[in-house]
Amino acid sequence: MIRMTELLKNKKRIFLIGVACVLILIAFAISFINPFAPADSPKPTESSDTNGYQATVLMQFQSKYAGDHVNVGNLLGNLPYAEYLKGGMSLQTEKTPYGITVNYDLSQSNTNIDINQVETTLRNNAVVIFALIDNVDVVDFNSDLGTQNLKLRYARNELQQSFPQDLRDYAKNQSELQILLNSSHLKLLVYPQKYALTMSSTPGIRLLAQYDGAANQVQYSASKGKIEYVASSGQLLNWDSTGGKITEKGAKAEFPLGTPAYWSPHEMINQFGTNTQSEIPLNIAVWQNGMKVAEKQLIIHFDGSTAFFTVEPSNDVVITDSLQPPPQNLNSMEEAVSRAIKNQGKSYLAGEVATEGHIILDTEEKNGQIKAYTIASFGYFGFENGLFTMISGSGAIPTVMTFTKNGSGAYVLLQY
């Protein structure tokens, strides 16, 4: 009986030791599978996986120098299109501008390549690189798409204009980096691109923030930027277009997400000289229950010689007279040609309504590209002295447009 008791005690001890070993092995396996998961990290404002970007992982590759090729390689290996990095990368660190060149081979991709999506993804990759590697000045992407080679160059100072703070500041902590990643889901619908106080159809430049994520408030704030002698940075307005009531909100105002806001130069025009060239930054921040989740910056240029305030175009800014963003890819050739003509018309003196006319004479398809031979015309119309008249535009111009089709059969403009 004494021997049986001792054996039972030993078996119990062995069982408990075995359970403890199993638990330790499980814990070790979990930490090995996810080595970057912090023990007590704060909850990010949105899912930590944002279109293939994971803030918890990317924070590990923050560096002051582009010359650390191992770190740069690891960073690229954790960005979208990492599986296509067959061409490798090269670094330029001998003199400024310091640069990174990344070579992708997408020719063997199993899915149909959407050029617009490739450009958007690579632009987002460049933003992340500029945020995490302090001294990178330019990023070059060379992409073999099979039918063509796509070469894109992004400069830090150009992408920086879309954000209210230095891109490097977003790498201070995981929460800030998550805001930067979320910001790729933020688009701004703007109309008109050019505005003057003499325009009667709108009290200012209409702004509408559209965010693909959880959010309920948007905050607009205008600052004087580089103009030290100007006392005002303009007014944000709320306009009830049905009743005509305009409510002034000041230089900083909050609106429910989905509500249009208007920015007006208001009394600024009297403070500028006729030869003044200036920039007014307008910050847009999206909030969810009191927590900022994304932000962008809009630049408005003032030309004193014409008295026009012009919105700086960018990938984040959609110029449209609709409260819904225009489709980027169009399945109808007629609609694709119409949109292409209107986009080209942005170089004309802006009015209040953009119009176009066209005739498609013929089309031909070769090597996956479609050429449309057209007669095209463009016109801007607006009110002058109470009369609706043509402000600027073109005559009937013979025009060739080259398109390709993405995986869903939609037309994407390549050349005009």
DRENDO-1510 file (C-alpha; in Angstrom, 1 decimal, always signed):
<recs>
REC; n; res; u; v; w
REC; 1; MET; +0.0; +0.0; +0.0 .
REC; 2; ILE; +2.9; +2.4; +0.9 .
REC; 3; ARG; +4.5; +1.6; -2.5 .
REC; 4; MET; +1.2; +2.2; -4.4 .
REC; 5; THR; +0.8; +5.5; -2.6 .
REC; 6; GLU; +4.3; +6.6; -3.6 .
REC; 7; LEU; +3.7; +5.6; -7.2 .
REC; 8; LEU; +0.4; +7.5; -7.4 .
REC; 9; LYS; +2.2; +10.6; -6.0 .
REC; 10; ASN; +4.9; +10.3; -8.6 .
REC; 11; LYS; +2.4; +9.8; -11.4 .
REC; 12; LYS; +0.6; +12.9; -10.3 .
REC; 13; ARG; +3.9; +14.9; -10.2 .
REC; 14; ILE; +4.8; +13.7; -13.7 .
REC; 15; PHE; +1.4; +14.6; -15.0 .
REC; 16; LEU; +1.6; +18.1; -13.7 .
REC; 17; ILE; +5.1; +18.6; -15.0 .
REC; 18; GLY; +3.9; +17.3; -18.4 .
REC; 19; VAL; +1.0; +19.8; -18.5 .
REC; 20; ALA; +3.3; +22.6; -17.6 .
REC; 21; CYS; +5.8; +21.7; -20.4 .
REC; 22; VAL; +2.9; +21.6; -22.9 .
REC; 23; LEU; +1.7; +25.1; -21.9 .
REC; 24; ILE; +5.3; +26.4; -22.1 .
REC; 25; LEU; +5.7; +24.9; -25.6 .
REC; 26; ILE; +2.4; +26.4; -26.7 .
REC; 27; ALA; +3.3; +29.9; -25.5 .
REC; 28; PHE; +6.7; +29.6; -27.2 .
REC; 29; ALA; +5.1; +28.5; -30.5 .
REC; 30; ILE; +2.7; +31.5; -30.4 .
REC; 31; SER; +5.6; +33.9; -29.8 .
REC; 32; PHE; +7.6; +32.3; -32.6 .
REC; 33; ILE; +4.8; +32.5; -35.1 .
REC; 34; ASN; +4.1; +36.2; -34.3 .
REC; 35; PRO; +7.4; +37.7; -33.1 .
REC; 36; PHE; +6.3; +41.3; -33.6 .
REC; 37; ALA; +3.2; +41.2; -31.4 .
REC; 38; PRO; +3.8; +43.4; -28.4 .
REC; 39; ALA; +2.6; +42.2; -25.0 .
REC; 40; ASP; +0.5; +45.2; -24.1 .
REC; 41; SER; +0.1; +47.2; -27.3 .
REC; 42; PRO; -2.8; +49.7; -27.3 .
REC; 43; LYS; -5.8; +49.0; -29.5 .
REC; 44; PRO; -5.3; +50.7; -32.9 .
REC; 45; THR; -8.0; +53.0; -34.2 .
REC; 46; GLU; -8.7; +50.5; -37.0 .
REC; 47; SER; -7.8; +47.0; -37.9 .
REC; 48; SER; -4.0; +46.6; -37.8 .
REC; 49; ASP; -4.1; +45.1; -41.2 .
REC; 50; THR; -5.0; +48.0; -43.6 .
REC; 51; ASN; -5.0; +46.7; -47.2 .
REC; 52; GLY; -1.9; +44.6; -46.5 .
REC; 53; TYR; -0.2; +47.2; -44.2 .
REC; 54; GLN; +0.3; +46.1; -40.6 .
REC; 55; ALA; +1.4; +48.9; -38.3 .
REC; 56; THR; +2.6; +46.5; -35.6 .
REC; 57; VAL; +5.0; +44.8; -38.1 .
REC; 58; LEU; +6.1; +48.0; -40.0 .
REC; 59; MET; +7.2; +49.8; -36.9 .
REC; 60; GLN; +10.0; +47.3; -36.6 .
REC; 61; PHE; +11.7; +48.7; -39.7 .
REC; 62; GLN; +12.0; +52.4; -38.7 .
REC; 63; SER; +15.5; +53.7; -39.5 .
REC; 64; LYS; +17.3; +56.9; -39.9 .
REC; 65; TYR; +19.3; +55.8; -43.0 .
REC; 66; ALA; +18.5; +54.3; -46.4 .
REC; 67; GLY; +21.9; +52.7; -46.4 .
REC; 68; ASP; +20.8; +49.9; -44.2 .
REC; 69; HIS; +20.0; +47.5; -47.0 .
REC; 70; VAL; +19.0; +44.6; -44.7 .
REC; 71; ASN; +16.4; +46.8; -43.0 .
REC; 72; VAL; +15.1; +48.2; -46.4 .
REC; 73; GLY; +14.8; +44.7; -47.8 .
REC; 74; ASN; +12.8; +43.6; -44.8 .
REC; 75; LEU; +10.6; +46.6; -45.0 .
REC; 76; LEU; +9.9; +45.9; -48.7 .
REC; 77; GLY; +9.2; +42.3; -47.9 .
REC; 78; ASN; +6.3; +43.4; -45.6 .
REC; 79; LEU; +4.7; +45.8; -48.1 .
REC; 80; PRO; +2.1; +44.9; -50.8 .
REC; 81; TYR; +3.6; +43.3; -53.9 .
REC; 82; ALA; +6.5; +41.8; -51.9 .
REC; 83; GLU; +5.9; +38.5; -53.7 .
REC; 84; TYR; +6.8; +40.2; -57.0 .
REC; 85; LEU; +10.2; +41.5; -55.8 .
REC; 86; LYS; +12.0; +39.3; -58.3 .
REC; 87; GLY; +14.1; +42.2; -59.7 .
REC; 88; GLY; +15.4; +43.2; -56.3 .
REC; 89; MET; +16.3; +46.7; -55.2 .
REC; 90; SER; +19.2; +49.1; -55.3 .
REC; 91; LEU; +20.2; +52.0; -53.0 .
REC; 92; GLN; +21.6; +55.4; -53.9 .
REC; 93; THR; +23.4; +56.7; -50.8 .
REC; 94; GLU; +26.6; +58.3; -52.1 .
REC; 95; LYS; +25.0; +61.8; -52.4 .
REC; 96; THR; +21.7; +63.6; -52.2 .
REC; 97; PRO; +19.0; +63.0; -53.2 .
REC; 98; TYR; +19.2; +59.6; -51.4 .
REC; 99; GLY; +17.0; +57.1; -53.2 .
REC; 100; ILE; +15.7; +53.6; -53.3 .
REC; 101; THR; +14.9; +51.8; -56.6 .
REC; 102; VAL; +12.5; +48.8; -56.4 .
REC; 103; ASN; +12.0; +46.4; -59.3 .
REC; 104; TYR; +8.8; +44.4; -59.5 .
REC; 105; ASP; +7.9; +41.6; -61.9 .
REC; 106; LEU; +4.1; +41.5; -62.2 .
REC; 107; SER; +4.1; +39.8; -65.6 .
REC; 108; GLN; +3.5; +36.4; -64.1 .
REC; 109; SER; +0.6; +37.6; -61.9 .
REC; 110; ASN; -2.4; +35.2; -61.9 .
REC; 111; THR; -4.8; +38.1; -61.8 .
REC; 112; ASN; -5.6; +40.7; -64.5 .
REC; 113; ILE; -3.5; +43.8; -63.7 .
REC; 114; ASP; -5.3; +47.1; -63.0 .
REC; 115; ILE; -2.8; +49.9; -63.8 .
REC; 116; ASN; -4.7; +52.3; -61.6 .
REC; 117; GLN; -4.5; +49.9; -58.7 .
REC; 118; VAL; -0.8; +49.3; -59.2 .
REC; 119; GLU; -0.1; +53.0; -59.2 .
REC; 120; THR; -2.2; +53.6; -56.0 .
REC; 121; THR; -0.5; +50.7; -54.2 .
REC; 122; LEU; +3.0; +51.8; -55.1 .
REC; 123; ARG; +2.2; +55.4; -54.1 .
REC; 124; ASN; +1.0; +54.1; -50.7 .
REC; 125; ASN; +4.2; +52.0; -50.4 .
REC; 126; ALA; +6.3; +55.2; -51.1 .
REC; 127; VAL; +4.4; +57.0; -48.3 .
REC; 128; VAL; +5.2; +54.3; -45.8 .
REC; 129; ILE; +8.9; +54.2; -46.9 .
REC; 130; PHE; +9.2; +58.0; -46.4 .
REC; 131; ALA; +7.6; +57.7; -43.0 .
REC; 132; LEU; +9.8; +54.9; -41.7 .
REC; 133; ILE; +13.2; +55.8; -43.3 .
REC; 134; ASP; +14.2; +59.3; -42.4 .
REC; 135; ASN; +16.7; +60.3; -45.1 .
REC; 136; VAL; +15.1; +58.8; -48.2 .
REC; 137; ASP; +14.4; +61.6; -50.7 .
REC; 138; VAL; +13.1; +59.7; -53.7 .
REC; 139; VAL; +11.6; +56.2; -54.4 .
REC; 140; ASP; +11.6; +54.7; -57.9 .
REC; 141; PHE; +9.5; +51.8; -58.9 .
REC; 142; ASN; +10.1; +49.8; -62.0 .
REC; 143; SER; +7.3; +47.3; -62.7 .
REC; 144; ASP; +7.2; +44.8; -65.5 .
REC; 145; LEU; +3.5; +44.4; -66.3 .
REC; 146; GLY; +4.0; +42.0; -69.2 .
REC; 147; THR; +2.6; +44.3; -71.9 .
REC; 148; GLN; +4.5; +47.3; -70.7 .
REC; 149; ASN; +7.0; +48.6; -68.2 .
REC; 150; LEU; +5.6; +51.0; -65.7 .
REC; 151; LYS; +8.2; +53.5; -64.2 .
REC; 152; LEU; +7.1; +55.7; -61.3 .
REC; 153; ARG; +9.1; +58.1; -59.3 .
REC; 154; TYR; +7.9; +59.6; -56.0 .
REC; 155; ALA; +9.6; +62.5; -54.2 .
REC; 156; ARG; +9.3; +63.1; -50.5 .
REC; 157; ASN; +8.4; +66.8; -50.9 .
REC; 158; GLU; +5.6; +66.0; -53.4 .
REC; 159; LEU; +3.9; +63.4; -51.3 .
REC; 160; GLN; +4.4; +65.5; -48.2 .
REC; 161; GLN; +2.0; +68.1; -49.5 .
REC; 162; SER; -0.9; +65.7; -48.9 .
REC; 163; PHE; -0.3; +65.4; -45.2 .
REC; 164; PRO; -0.5; +68.1; -42.4 .
REC; 165; GLN; +2.6; +66.9; -40.5 .
REC; 166; ASP; +6.0; +65.6; -41.5 .
REC; 167; LEU; +5.7; +62.0; -42.7 .
REC; 168; ARG; +8.5; +61.0; -40.3 .
REC; 169; ASP; +6.4; +62.2; -37.4 .
REC; 170; TYR; +3.8; +59.4; -38.1 .
REC; 171; ALA; +6.5; +56.8; -37.2 .
REC; 172; LYS; +6.7; +58.1; -33.6 .
REC; 173; ASN; +4.4; +55.4; -32.4 .
REC; 174; GLN; +2.0; +52.7; -33.6 .
REC; 175; SER; -1.1; +54.8; -33.2 .
REC; 176; GLU; +0.3; +57.6; -35.4 .
REC; 177; LEU; +1.5; +55.1; -38.0 .
REC; 178; GLN; -2.0; +53.6; -38.0 .
REC; 179; ILE; -3.5; +57.0; -38.7 .
REC; 180; LEU; -1.2; +57.3; -41.7 .
REC; 181; LEU; -2.2; +53.9; -43.0 .
REC; 182; ASN; -5.9; +54.7; -42.5 .
REC; 183; SER; -5.4; +57.9; -44.5 .
REC; 184; SER; -5.1; +55.9; -47.7 .
REC; 185; HIS; -8.9; +55.4; -47.4 .
REC; 186; LEU; -9.6; +59.1; -47.2 .
REC; 187; LYS; -10.7; +60.9; -50.4 .
REC; 188; LEU; -11.8; +64.5; -50.9 .
REC; 189; LEU; -14.5; +65.5; -53.4 .
REC; 190; VAL; -13.9; +69.1; -54.4 .
REC; 191; TYR; -15.9; +71.5; -56.6 .
REC; 192; PRO; -15.0; +73.8; -58.4 .
REC; 193; GLN; -11.3; +73.5; -58.8 .
REC; 194; LYS; -11.0; +77.3; -59.4 .
REC; 195; TYR; -13.1; +79.7; -57.4 .
REC; 196; ALA; -13.5; +83.5; -57.3 .
REC; 197; LEU; -15.8; +85.6; -55.2 .
REC; 198; THR; -17.6; +86.8; -58.3 .
REC; 199; MET; -19.0; +83.3; -58.9 .
REC; 200; SER; -22.7; +83.2; -57.9 .
REC; 201; SER; -23.6; +79.5; -58.0 .
REC; 202; THR; -21.7; +78.5; -54.9 .
REC; 203; PRO; -20.6; +80.4; -51.7 .
REC; 204; GLY; -17.1; +78.8; -51.9 .
REC; 205; ILE; -15.2; +75.7; -52.7 .
REC; 206; ARG; -17.3; +72.7; -51.7 .
REC; 207; LEU; -15.5; +70.0; -49.7 .
REC; 208; LEU; -16.8; +66.5; -49.0 .
REC; 209; ALA; -14.6; +64.0; -47.2 .
REC; 210; GLN; -15.3; +60.4; -48.0 .
REC; 211; TYR; -13.7; +57.7; -45.7 .
REC; 212; ASP; -13.9; +54.0; -46.3 .
REC; 213; GLY; -13.9; +52.9; -42.7 .
REC; 214; ALA; -15.5; +53.6; -39.3 .
REC; 215; ALA; -15.9; +57.3; -38.6 .
REC; 216; ASN; -18.6; +59.8; -37.8 .
REC; 217; GLN; -17.1; +63.3; -37.8 .
REC; 218; VAL; -14.8; +65.3; -40.0 .
REC; 219; GLN; -12.9; +68.4; -39.0 .
REC; 220; TYR; -11.7; +71.1; -41.4 .
REC; 221; SER; -9.2; +73.7; -40.4 .
REC; 222; ALA; -7.6; +76.4; -42.5 .
REC; 223; SER; -4.2; +78.0; -41.6 .
REC; 224; LYS; -2.3; +80.9; -43.0 .
REC; 225; GLY; +0.6; +78.7; -44.1 .
REC; 226; LYS; +3.5; +80.8; -45.4 .
REC; 227; ILE; +1.5; +84.1; -45.5 .
REC; 228; GLU; +2.5; +85.9; -42.3 .
REC; 229; TYR; +0.9; +89.3; -43.1 .
REC; 230; VAL; -2.6; +87.9; -43.7 .
REC; 231; ALA; -4.9; +88.1; -40.7 .
REC; 232; SER; -7.4; +85.6; -42.0 .
REC; 233; SER; -7.2; +82.1; -43.5 .
REC; 234; GLY; -10.7; +82.2; -44.9 .
REC; 235; GLN; -14.0; +81.0; -43.6 .
REC; 236; LEU; -15.6; +77.5; -43.4 .
REC; 237; LEU; -19.3; +77.7; -44.2 .
REC; 238; ASN; -22.4; +75.5; -43.9 .
REC; 239; TRP; -24.8; +76.2; -46.8 .
REC; 240; ASP; -28.4; +75.0; -46.9 .
REC; 241; SER; -28.8; +75.0; -50.7 .
REC; 242; THR; -32.6; +74.5; -50.5 .
REC; 243; GLY; -33.3; +77.5; -48.3 .
REC; 244; GLY; -30.2; +79.5; -49.2 .
REC; 245; LYS; -29.1; +80.0; -45.6 .
REC; 246; ILE; -25.3; +80.3; -45.1 .
REC; 247; THR; -23.8; +79.8; -41.6 .
REC; 248; GLU; -20.2; +81.0; -40.9 .
REC; 249; LYS; -18.2; +78.5; -38.9 .
REC; 250; GLY; -14.8; +80.2; -38.7 .
REC; 251; ALA; -11.4; +78.9; -39.7 .
REC; 252; LYS; -12.0; +75.6; -37.9 .
REC; 253; ALA; -15.2; +73.6; -37.9 .
REC; 254; GLU; -16.6; +70.1; -37.5 .
REC; 255; PHE; -19.3; +68.4; -39.6 .
REC; 256; PRO; -21.0; +65.0; -39.6 .
REC; 257; LEU; -19.2; +62.8; -42.1 .
REC; 258; GLY; -21.0; +63.0; -45.4 .
REC; 259; THR; -22.1; +66.6; -44.9 .
REC; 260; PRO; -20.6; +69.1; -47.5 .
REC; 261; ALA; -18.6; +72.0; -46.1 .
REC; 262; TYR; -17.6; +75.2; -48.0 .
REC; 263; TRP; -14.4; +77.2; -47.8 .
REC; 264; SER; -14.6; +80.8; -48.8 .
REC; 265; PRO; -11.7; +83.4; -49.0 .
REC; 266; HIS; -14.2; +85.9; -47.5 .
REC; 267; GLU; -12.3; +89.0; -46.5 .
REC; 268; MET; -8.9; +87.6; -47.6 .
REC; 269; ILE; -9.2; +89.1; -51.0 .
REC; 270; ASN; -8.7; +92.6; -49.7 .
REC; 271; GLN; -5.4; +91.6; -48.0 .
REC; 272; PHE; -3.6; +90.4; -51.1 .
REC; 273; GLY; -1.8; +92.4; -53.7 .
REC; 274; THR; -2.5; +92.0; -57.4 .
REC; 275; ASN; +0.8; +90.1; -57.9 .
REC; 276; THR; +0.6; +87.9; -54.9 .
REC; 277; GLN; +1.2; +84.2; -55.2 .
REC; 278; SER; +0.4; +82.2; -52.1 .
REC; 279; GLU; -0.7; +78.9; -50.6 .
REC; 280; ILE; -3.4; +78.2; -48.1 .
REC; 281; PRO; -3.2; +74.8; -46.4 .
REC; 282; LEU; -6.5; +73.2; -45.4 .
REC; 283; ASN; -6.4; +70.2; -43.0 .
REC; 284; ILE; -9.0; +67.5; -43.0 .
REC; 285; ALA; -9.2; +65.1; -40.1 .
REC; 286; VAL; -11.7; +62.2; -39.7 .
REC; 287; TRP; -12.7; +61.2; -36.2 .
REC; 288; GLN; -14.5; +58.2; -34.7 .
REC; 289; ASN; -16.0; +58.8; -31.2 .
REC; 290; GLY; -13.5; +61.4; -30.3 .
REC; 291; MET; -10.5; +59.6; -31.7 .
REC; 292; LYS; -8.7; +60.8; -34.9 .
REC; 293; VAL; -8.4; +57.9; -37.4 .
REC; 294; ALA; -7.2; +59.6; -40.6 .
REC; 295; GLU; -6.1; +63.0; -42.0 .
REC; 296; LYS; -5.1; +64.7; -45.2 .
REC; 297; GLN; -4.1; +68.2; -46.3 .
REC; 298; LEU; -5.4; +70.2; -49.2 .
REC; 299; ILE; -3.5; +73.1; -50.8 .
REC; 300; ILE; -5.3; +76.1; -52.2 .
REC; 301; HIS; -3.3; +78.4; -54.4 .
REC; 302; PHE; -4.1; +82.1; -54.8 .
REC; 303; ASP; -3.2; +84.0; -58.0 .
REC; 304; GLY; -3.5; +87.7; -57.4 .
REC; 305; SER; -3.4; +88.6; -61.1 .
REC; 306; THR; -6.6; +86.6; -61.8 .
REC; 307; ALA; -8.2; +86.7; -58.3 .
REC; 308; PHE; -8.7; +82.9; -58.5 .
REC; 309; PHE; -8.2; +80.4; -55.7 .
REC; 310; THR; -7.2; +77.0; -57.2 .
REC; 311; VAL; -7.2; +73.6; -55.6 .
REC; 312; GLU; -3.9; +71.7; -56.0 .
REC; 313; PRO; -4.8; +68.4; -57.8 .
REC; 314; SER; -3.5; +65.2; -56.3 .
REC; 315; ASN; -4.4; +61.5; -56.0 .
REC; 316; ASP; -6.4; +62.2; -52.9 .
REC; 317; VAL; -8.5; +65.0; -54.5 .
REC; 318; VAL; -11.4; +64.3; -56.9 .
REC; 319; ILE; -12.7; +67.3; -58.8 .
REC; 320; THR; -16.4; +66.6; -59.4 .
REC; 321; ASP; -19.6; +68.6; -59.4 .
REC; 322; SER; -21.3; +65.5; -57.9 .
REC; 323; LEU; -21.5; +64.5; -54.2 .
REC; 324; GLN; -20.6; +61.0; -55.4 .
REC; 325; PRO; -17.0; +60.3; -56.7 .
REC; 326; PRO; -16.9; +59.7; -60.5 .
REC; 327; PRO; -16.1; +56.1; -61.5 .
REC; 328; GLN; -12.3; +55.8; -62.1 .
REC; 329; ASN; -12.8; +53.0; -64.7 .
REC; 330; LEU; -15.6; +53.2; -67.2 .
REC; 331; ASN; -17.1; +50.3; -69.1 .
REC; 332; SER; -18.6; +52.4; -71.9 .
REC; 333; MET; -16.3; +53.8; -74.5 .
REC; 334; GLU; -18.6; +56.9; -74.8 .
REC; 335; GLU; -18.4; +57.6; -71.1 .
REC; 336; ALA; -14.6; +56.9; -71.0 .
REC; 337; VAL; -14.0; +59.4; -73.9 .
REC; 338; SER; -16.3; +62.0; -72.2 .
REC; 339; ARG; -14.5; +61.8; -68.9 .
REC; 340; ALA; -11.1; +62.0; -70.6 .
REC; 341; ILE; -12.1; +65.2; -72.4 .
REC; 342; LYS; -13.3; +66.8; -69.2 .
REC; 343; ASN; -10.2; +65.9; -67.3 .
REC; 344; GLN; -8.0; +67.5; -70.0 .
REC; 345; GLY; -10.2; +70.6; -69.8 .
REC; 346; LYS; -8.9; +71.4; -66.3 .
REC; 347; SER; -6.2; +73.6; -67.9 .
REC; 348; TYR; -8.7; +76.1; -69.2 .
REC; 349; LEU; -10.0; +79.1; -67.2 .
REC; 350; ALA; -12.5; +77.6; -64.9 .
REC; 351; GLY; -16.2; +78.3; -65.0 .
REC; 352; GLU; -19.1; +76.9; -63.0 .
REC; 353; VAL; -20.1; +74.0; -65.3 .
REC; 354; ALA; -17.8; +71.8; -67.4 .
REC; 355; THR; -19.2; +70.5; -70.7 .
REC; 356; GLU; -17.8; +68.4; -73.6 .
REC; 357; GLY; -18.9; +67.2; -77.1 .
REC; 358; HIS; -17.4; +64.4; -79.1 .
REC; 359; ILE; -17.8; +62.1; -82.0 .
REC; 360; ILE; -16.0; +58.7; -82.1 .
REC; 361; LEU; -14.9; +58.2; -85.7 .
REC; 362; ASP; -13.2; +54.9; -85.4 .
REC; 363; THR; -11.5; +52.5; -82.9 .
REC; 364; GLU; -8.8; +49.9; -83.3 .
REC; 365; GLU; -7.4; +47.3; -80.8 .
REC; 366; LYS; -3.9; +46.0; -80.8 .
REC; 367; ASN; -1.7; +44.3; -78.1 .
REC; 368; GLY; -4.3; +44.9; -75.4 .
REC; 369; GLN; -4.7; +48.6; -76.1 .
REC; 370; ILE; -7.6; +50.4; -77.7 .
REC; 371; LYS; -7.2; +53.6; -79.7 .
REC; 372; ALA; -10.2; +55.9; -80.2 .
REC; 373; TYR; -10.1; +58.4; -83.1 .
REC; 374; THR; -12.4; +61.3; -82.2 .
REC; 375; ILE; -13.4; +64.9; -82.8 .
REC; 376; ALA; -13.5; +66.5; -79.3 .
REC; 377; SER; -14.4; +69.8; -77.9 .
REC; 378; PHE; -14.6; +71.3; -74.4 .
REC; 379; GLY; -16.3; +74.3; -72.7 .
REC; 380; TYR; -16.5; +76.0; -69.3 .
REC; 381; PHE; -19.7; +77.9; -68.7 .
REC; 382; GLY; -20.7; +80.3; -66.0 .
REC; 383; PHE; -22.7; +83.4; -65.1 .
REC; 384; GLU; -21.4; +86.9; -66.2 .
REC; 385; ASN; -23.6; +89.8; -65.4 .
REC; 386; GLY; -26.5; +87.5; -64.9 .
REC; 387; LEU; -26.1; +85.8; -68.2 .
REC; 388; PHE; -25.0; +82.1; -68.5 .
REC; 389; THR; -22.2; +82.2; -71.1 .
REC; 390; MET; -19.1; +80.4; -72.2 .
REC; 391; ILE; -16.0; +81.3; -70.1 .
REC; 392; SER; -13.4; +79.3; -71.9 .
REC; 393; GLY; -12.9; +76.2; -74.1 .
REC; 394; SER; -11.9; +74.8; -77.4 .
REC; 395; GLY; -13.1; +74.2; -80.9 .
REC; 396; ALA; -13.5; +70.8; -82.5 .
REC; 397; ILE; -10.1; +69.1; -82.2 .
REC; 398; PRO; -9.1; +65.8; -83.9 .
REC; 399; THR; -8.0; +63.7; -80.8 .
REC; 400; VAL; -6.6; +60.2; -80.4 .
REC; 401; MET; -7.1; +58.6; -77.0 .
REC; 402; THR; -5.5; +55.3; -76.0 .
REC; 403; PHE; -7.1; +53.0; -73.4 .
REC; 404; THR; -6.6; +49.6; -71.9 .
REC; 405; LYS; -9.0; +47.4; -70.1 .
REC; 406; ASN; -8.7; +46.1; -66.6 .
REC; 407; GLY; -9.9; +42.8; -65.2 .
REC; 408; SER; -13.6; +43.9; -65.0 .
REC; 409; GLY; -13.6; +45.1; -68.6 .
REC; 410; ALA; -13.5; +48.8; -67.7 .
REC; 411; TYR; -11.5; +51.3; -69.8 .
REC; 412; VAL; -8.5; +53.0; -68.3 .
REC; 413; LEU; -7.0; +56.0; -70.1 .
REC; 414; LEU; -3.3; +55.6; -71.0 .
REC; 415; GLN; -2.6; +58.5; -73.4 .
REC; 416; TYR; -4.5; +61.6; -74.7 .
</recs>
